[in-house]
Amino acid sequence: MIELRHLEMLLAVAEHGSFTAAGHALRITPSAVSQQMSALERMTGSVLFERSTRGVTLTRAGRLLATAAQSIHGELARTRQSLAALETGTPTLTIASFTSAGERILAPALADLSERYGQPVDVTVLEAEPHDAIKAVRDGRADLAITYRLGDTAPPEVGLRYRPLVTDALRLVVPARSPLGQRRKVAWSDLVGESWICGWGGLGDIFDRFAREHGLEPQVACRSSDYDFMQALTGAGVGLALIPELALTSRHDTTALPISPTANRHIGVHAAPRLGPDHPAHALEALLHERARPAL
């Protein structure tokens, strides 16, 4: 019979990529991990791992079992939280969110949560980018995850319920005193020879794609993951920036303009499966939808 310890080891191997690293994480010997994973393969009648000198990777069967294991682990974690809430009489709610949505959408929604839900709620917020936020819901550390995706990509298939919240357009941020700051909108062809303050990750990838498609050879003066810092550098005249509208702050020294063509940041909420009908996550979801559009 498959036991929880087998599933915990499987998840550790999947995360760390080897029996040795999984053993270190679990504080047991690598040989014990290997033996238990071989036993798990016999129990399931499936080959779960592809073994090589570089480590191990999950087979299709292994990934299927790991997905189930993560769901089971998450449900147990949420059940423990619910049992603790029964003891204290105060319901709990954990939300994972990226920073700009946390400030502009989540915080206003949380301000009204107790009134909407009808009683105080013990709230925990985890600051996390989309991948880690979704992982937090799947492994039971969070009930909801506010995430984004850039461009036209579809929401990831992660076994969680997903609802869109708002579409957040990317804006061109320029120094207010520059000639560009007097315009109503800008095309990429107007930006030849400009210096740039660029983002990392998906935002940086989108900028690089637009620059390539429009024949720009941009001078990148800085790359940053902090939108306020990017705007400050733009206000100082260091370069232009491409920033999501939701992340913009009101400044006297910068102007945000529509740029054509543009890309969008699609913001939505992932919810854990099988949340009870009285769970405060449902009240918060409704508030998130009410607060999302006015935030832009």
Secondary structure, 3 states (H helix, E strand, C coil): CCCHHHHHHHHHHHHHCCHHHHHHHHCCCHHHHHHHHHHHHHHHCCCCEEEECCEEEECHHHHHHHHHHHHHHHHHHHHHHHHHHHHHCCCEEEEEECHHHHHHHHHHHHHCHHHHHCCCCEEEEEECCHHHHHHHHHCCCCCEEEEEEECCCCCCCCCCEEEEEEEEEEEEEEECCCHHHHCCCEEHHHHCCCEEEECCHHHHHHHHHHHHHCCCCCEEEEECCCHHHHHHHHHCCCCEEEEEHHHCCCCCCEEEECEECCCEEEEEEEECCCCCCCCHHHHHHHHHHHHHHHHC
